[in-house]
Amino acid sequence: MEASAKEFFKQILETPSPSGYEQPVQDLVRSYVGEFADQVTTDLHGNVIACCNPDSPFRVMLSGHADQIGLLVTHINDKGFIYTNTIGGWDPQQLIGQRMTIYTDGGPIPAVIARKPIHLLDPEERKQVVKAKDMWLDIGAKDKEEAAKAVRIGDPVTLELGYQEMRNGLANSPGMDDKTGLWVCMEALRRAKEIGLKVGLYAVATVQEEIGLRGATTSAYGVNPQVGIAVDVTHATDCPTIDKNQEGDIKLGGGPVIYRGPNMNPVVVERLREAASGADITCQWGAIGRGTGTDANAIQLSRAGVAAGLVSVPNRYMHSAVEMISLEDLDQCADLLSTFATQIDSESDFTPK
């Protein structure tokens, strides 16, 4: 992984992008891809679309979503405590005791989410699972007037952001879902251009995936690709309590995961397998028997249909403050997709037969 590419990865992880509020990350994307893409556009939805060979009639789309789960300020009470709605899918237990950041017009404001100390919980309270609606943000304000001068209704909130490297080439950070996929798409575009492309390759940082695959729906309609690959994270099952019989045997450091199933075009899957084999990339395999909860679902159903694929980066502890991935998996995923894209030409046929 080149130093500049790794720095870009760290920057996007340390930049907030709750669904609907992706602009700060999208600014970084435009700046980074502007160094090598032939064309960079932003649509009305906020999707950033970087392209090499935009005049080619055969279009391949790589999609990684820029948004992350978060919270949204909905109420400030008389004592200055702040209540929120969730953006995306949260396990409320992940929020207890977390440092948070509220992003306001005046800049980021630190906040915490906590609950009554265990010493003060009665036996029944100790048995209860805390609900998100029963938690609040504390910014240290004296009262509602002070809090309301700093924070507005509709301000977005994230976990305290931060990138941390660990043993054996692993790293953790909030927002690995799916800034890993965003990074892979942009890096695959850069590498594919260096190798040489015979088709138009579009790398898209999509918005609002966490609330319904919305950016992929609009950007796929606009790009109108013949082939579309979503790059997202998937559950690593190499830690306690996860049932491999149901979720598959997926480990960090085992390589990118290629998915099979009805959401995935069989020709795309086979060409991904061939690309991995030819480039000596070790891959893992996953299967899902329905439309996936990823951009691949929206891409496949765009217009008259797209030959869709799904490649995933293994991720431990998804939708938490400590999402963990392997940097080697990340790098190999970019190599896989750049190889796949450069092996396609205008005569390639992805019709299932």
N, C-alpha and C positions, 0 to 999 in steps of 0.2 A: 504494500500500500504506500503510495507516494505521500510525502510529508504534507503537501498542500491538500490532498484529498482527505487525509486523516484530520487535518485542522478544520476542514469544512464539516466533517462528521461531528466533531466536538462542538463546533459553533451552532449547528442546527439543534443539537441536543440541549444546549444551554440557552436556547431562545424559545420563548413561549409560542404556542400555536393551538390553543383550544379550538374545537370546531366552530367555524364562523369568525374566528379571530386569528387567522393564519398569516396575516400580512407581514409580521416581522420575519418569519422564516422564509416566506416567499421572496422577500427582498434579498436575503442571502442566496437563495437559489438563483435568482436572476443574475446576481453579480458573479457567482461562480461559473455558471454555464455560459455566460456571455463571453468568456475567454476562448471557447472552442465551438460552440454551436453556430450553425449557419443562420438560425432564426430563433428568436425568443419572443413569445407573445404571452399575454395574460388575458384570459377571457373575462366576461362580465361576472362569472361566478367566483373568480379568483384563482382558478387553476393556472399554473405556470406551465407552458408548453415549450420545450426546447427541441429543436429539430435539426438534423443533418440530412441533406439532400431533399429539401422541401418540394422540389419540382417532380420528384419521382411519382408515377401513378400508383406504385405498390407501396403501401404504408404499413409499418409495424409500430405498434404503440406499447411502451413500457409504462406501467402505472404504479406509483408508490404514493401513499397518502401523506400529506404534510401535517394533518391535524392530529391532536392528541386529546385524550379525555381531560376534563377539567370541571370547573364549577362556574356558576354565574350568579352574581349578587342580585338578590331579589328583595331584600328588606333590611332596614337598619332599625333596631328597636330603641326605646327611650334611653337605655343605658349604654348605647353605642356598640352593642353586639350585632354582628352581621350574619344574616341568614342567606342561604344559597339554594339554587337548584343544581342538579348534576348535569354535566354535558358528557354524554356517552355512558358506558356501562361500568359502574363502580361497585365494588364490595365495600360497603360502608365501614367495615372493620379495618380496612386499610387506611382510613382517614384518621382514626383516633391517635392523638398524640403527634400529629405531623406538623412540621413547619410548612407554611403555604406562602404564596405570593399573590397579591391582588395587583392587577395591571391597570393603572389609572391614567388619566390625562396628564397628571403631574409626575408620573413615573411609578415604578414598582413600590409597593408597600408590603412589608413583612407582616404575616399573621400566623396564628396558630389555631389548630382545632384540638380540643381536649374534651374530657368529661369529668364528672365528679370523681375525686380521688377514691381509690378502692377502700380506704379507711371509712369513708362516709356512705358507702353503698350498703343498703340492707340486703338480706339474703335473697329476696326476690329480684332486686335490681341486678345482682351479680349473675343471675341466670339469664337475663334478657340480652338479646342481640340488639345492639344500638342501630337505629335507623338513621338514614342520612338527614331526614327532615327534623330530627331531634338534635342535630349538631349545629354549632355556630362557629363563626370566625371571631377571634379576639385580636384587635390591632393595638390594644392598649389605650383606646380612646376613653376620655372621661365621661362622655355622654353622646347622645345622638347628634347634637349640633357639631361637635368636633369631628365625629366620624363622617358625617354627611358632607363636610367641607373637603374631605380627602377622597371619599369613595362615592361613586355614582351607581345607581341601579343599572344593571347591565354590564358592569365591569367584569372581565373574565378573571379566573383564578386557576392557578396550577399548584401542584406540589412544588416545594423548593427544588429548583432544577440544579443539576450538577452531574458531571461525568467522572467516573472513577474506574481506573484500570486495576485488575486483580491478577492472581496467579494464572499461569498456563494460557495466557493470551485472551483472557476473558475481560469483559467490561460491564459495568452496570450504570444505569441512569433511568430516571423517568423518561417516557416518550420513545423508548426503543421501538415501541409500536406507534407509528411505523416510520420513524425517521431512518431506521435501517433500510427499509424498502425505498424510501425517497433517495437516500444516498446511492443505493445500488443502481437505480435507474439512471441517475445522472452520471455516475462513474462508468456504467456500461456504455452509455452514449459516447463518452470521451474515448474510451478504449476502442470501441467499434470504429469510430472515425479514424483513429490511428491505423487500424488494421486495413480498412477500406470497405465501404458499403456499396451494395448494388441496388439498394432500395432506400426509401425514405424511412428514417428511424426517428420516432417521436418519444421523448422521455417526458412524462407528465407528473408534476407534483400536484396531486389532486387534493381537493378540500372536502371537508364534511363527510368523510367515510364513516366516522364513528357514530353518526346519527342517521345512517341509511344509504351509504354509497352514493351520495348525491353528486359529488364532483366528478366521479368516474362516469356517471350517467350523462352529464352534460358534455364533458370533454371528449368522451368516445363518440358522441354524436357529431361533435365539431370536427374531430380529426378524421372520422370515418375510416378506420383502419381495416385491412383485411385480416390482420393478425394482432392480437392483443395479449400481453402477459402482465398479470398483476404480481407485484412483489410485496409480500407482507411478512409478518412474523407468524410462527406457529408454536404450539406448546411443546417445549422440550419435556420429555417424560423421564429424564435421567435423574430425578430427585424423588424423595419419598412421597407416598400417598397417591400417586397418579397411576391409574390402571392402564398398563400397556396393552392389555387385551382389547380395550376399546379405543385408546388414543394413539396406538402405534408405538414403535420403539424409536424415539427421536432423541438424539443427544447433542449437546454442545460440542463443537469441534468435529462433528461427523460429516460436515458438508451441507450444502444447500438441500432443501427438500423439494422434490418434484411431486406434484399431486396428480392423481388419477381419479376419474369419476365423471359423472354426467356434465359437470360444469366445465370440464376440460376437453378440448378437441383432441382426438386420438393421434392425429398427425402431428400436432404441436408437441404432444407428450413424447412421441417417438423421436422427433427431431431434437428435442431437448436431451433425450437420452443419448443420441448419437453425438451431439455437441459435447456433452460431458465426457463421453468415452474417448472421443478424438483429442480432447484437450487434457486428458488424464486428470479429470476432476472427479473426486469421490462424491457421490450424491446419496442422499437418503430418500426414501419413498413414503408417501402418505396417500391416503384414500379417503374420500368423503362422498357419500351416496346421494347428495342433494346439491342445490345451489349453495355455494359457499358464502360465508359472511364477509367476503372480501370484494375488492374492486373487480375481480374476475367475473363475478355474477352480473354486475351491470354492463361490463364490456361485452360479454357473450350475447346479451340480449339487445344490443344497440342496433338501431335501424333494421336491416334485413338479417342481422346475425353476424358475429365475428368469431373467427377461430381463436378460442381463448385458451390460456394456460395460467397456471398458478405455481410460482416458485416462492418458497418461504425460507426465512432465516429462523432457526431454532431459538426460542426465547423462554427462559425460566422466569416465573413469577410475573406473568403478564398483567397489565393494568395495576401495577403497584409502583412504589417509590424505588424499587430495586430491580427493575427488569434487567436481565442478564443475558448477554450474547457472547459469541466467540468472534473475535476480529478476523480470524482465518475463514470462518464460514462466510462472513460479510465479503471478504476479498474474493473468495471462490465464486460467490454468487454473481458478482460483477463480471468475472471472467466467463462464467457460463453464459450469461445473457449476451455479452458482446460477441462471443463465438457463435451462438445461435443466430444472432441478427446478421452477422457477416456471411453466413452460409445460405441466406435467402436471396433469391433473385426474382425478377419480374415474371418468370415462368413457373415459379413454385406453386404447387396446388395443395391446398389444405382441406379439400373436400373429403369428408369421411367416405370410405368405400369398403 
